[in-house]
Amino acid sequence: MLKEFKEFAMRGNVLDMAVGIIIGASFGKIITSFVSDILMPPIGLLLGRVDFSNLFINLSGQDYTSLAEAKKAGAATINYGMFANTVLDFLIVAFAIFLLIKQVNRFAKKPAAEAPSTRDCPYCCSKIPLPAVRCAYCTATLQAGAA
């Protein structure tokens, strides 16, 4: 069983997938930092100095000036600002992956078209094998390999 697991773990697909997951997790951290630290502050400034990470709905009935204060007090909150940041993170990651896949597909080798194995009979238009010298449908005599 250990030998089978080792063979499974060392196959190319599993290793490629592991590398992809590790790089994807790191890429996600970069995007999260980009959204929270670079993208959202100017958007918040344009919308009237709004800090999206501090937008919340307090469900406890008491007043809290910040999300950190509400969390420290253990108040129940709906953190819609953090949700907006997460949605923006997702959209940026999804768009980046879309662009990456689009480029990979563009450079991927396209399979060669298969050579046809049949042709049309010039008399009855039925499909016949390329080397046929007589049509099986109308019995017309044909030239071998001619179209």
C-alpha positions in Angstrom: 0.0 0.0 0.0 2.9 2.4 0.8 4.4 1.6 -2.6 1.1 2.4 -4.4 0.8 5.7 -2.5 4.4 6.7 -3.4 3.7 6.0 -7.1 0.5 8.0 -6.9 2.2 10.9 -5.1 5.1 11.0 -7.6 3.0 11.0 -10.7 3.4 14.3 -12.7 -0.2 15.3 -12.4 -0.2 15.2 -8.6 3.1 17.2 -8.3 1.9 19.7 -10.9 -1.4 20.1 -8.9 0.5 20.6 -5.6 2.7 23.3 -7.1 -0.3 25.0 -8.6 -2.1 25.0 -5.2 1.0 26.5 -3.5 1.5 29.2 -6.1 -2.3 29.9 -6.2 -2.4 30.4 -2.4 0.6 32.8 -2.6 -1.0 34.7 -5.5 -4.2 35.0 -3.5 -2.3 36.7 -0.7 -0.8 39.1 -3.1 -4.2 40.0 -4.6 -5.7 40.4 -1.1 -2.9 42.8 -0.2 -3.4 44.6 -3.5 -7.1 45.0 -2.9 -6.9 46.0 0.8 -3.8 48.1 0.7 -3.7 49.7 -2.7 -7.1 49.5 -4.5 -9.6 50.1 -1.7 -8.1 53.2 0.0 -8.4 55.4 -3.1 -11.9 54.0 -3.8 -12.8 54.8 -0.2 -11.4 58.3 -0.5 -13.4 58.9 -3.7 -16.6 57.7 -1.9 -16.1 60.2 1.0 -13.3 58.8 3.1 -14.9 55.4 3.6 -12.8 52.6 5.1 -14.4 49.5 3.6 -12.8 47.1 6.1 -14.6 49.1 8.9 -18.1 48.9 7.4 -20.4 46.7 9.5 -23.9 46.4 10.8 -24.1 46.0 14.6 -26.7 43.4 15.7 -26.2 43.8 19.4 -28.0 47.1 19.9 -25.0 48.9 21.5 -22.9 51.6 19.8 -19.4 50.8 18.6 -17.3 53.2 16.7 -15.2 50.6 14.9 -15.4 47.0 13.9 -12.4 46.2 16.0 -14.2 47.7 19.1 -17.3 45.6 18.3 -15.3 42.4 17.9 -13.4 43.1 21.1 -16.7 43.5 23.0 -17.9 40.2 21.4 -20.8 41.9 19.6 -22.5 40.2 16.7 -21.9 42.1 13.5 -22.5 41.7 9.8 -19.2 42.8 8.1 -20.3 43.9 4.7 -17.2 46.0 4.1 -14.9 42.9 4.5 -17.3 41.0 2.3 -16.9 43.7 -0.4 -13.1 43.4 -0.2 -13.4 39.6 -0.5 -15.7 39.8 -3.5 -13.3 42.2 -5.2 -10.4 39.8 -4.4 -12.3 37.0 -6.0 -13.1 39.1 -9.2 -9.4 40.1 -9.6 -8.1 36.6 -9.1 -10.8 35.1 -11.5 -9.9 37.7 -14.1 -6.2 37.1 -13.8 -6.7 33.3 -14.1 -9.0 33.9 -17.1 -6.2 35.9 -18.8 -3.6 33.3 -17.9 -5.7 30.4 -19.3 -6.5 32.4 -22.4 -2.7 32.9 -23.1 -1.9 29.2 -22.3 -4.6 28.1 -24.7 -3.3 30.5 -27.4 0.2 28.9 -27.2 -1.0 25.4 -26.8 -0.3 23.1 -29.7 -3.4 22.5 -31.7 -3.9 18.8 -32.7 -3.5 18.2 -36.4 -6.6 17.4 -38.3 -7.1 13.8 -39.1 -6.8 12.7 -42.7 -10.1 11.7 -44.2 -10.7 7.9 -44.5 -13.8 8.2 -46.8 -14.8 10.1 -49.9 -18.0 10.8 -51.7 -19.0 8.7 -54.7 -19.2 11.1 -57.7 -22.3 9.3 -58.9 -24.5 8.7 -55.9 -22.8 11.0 -53.3 -22.6 8.1 -50.7 -19.6 7.9 -48.3 -17.1 5.2 -49.5 -13.6 4.2 -48.3 -10.7 6.0 -50.0 -9.2 2.9 -51.6 -12.5 1.6 -53.1 -12.6 1.0 -56.8 -16.4 0.3 -57.0 -19.2 2.0 -55.0 -21.0 -0.4 -52.7 -24.2 1.6 -53.1 -24.5 2.3 -56.9 -21.9 -0.2 -58.1 -20.2 2.5 -60.3 -16.6 1.8 -61.2 -14.3 4.4 -59.6 -10.6 5.2 -59.8 -8.8 4.1 -56.6 -8.0 7.0 -54.3 -9.6 9.6 -56.7 -12.1 12.1 -55.4 
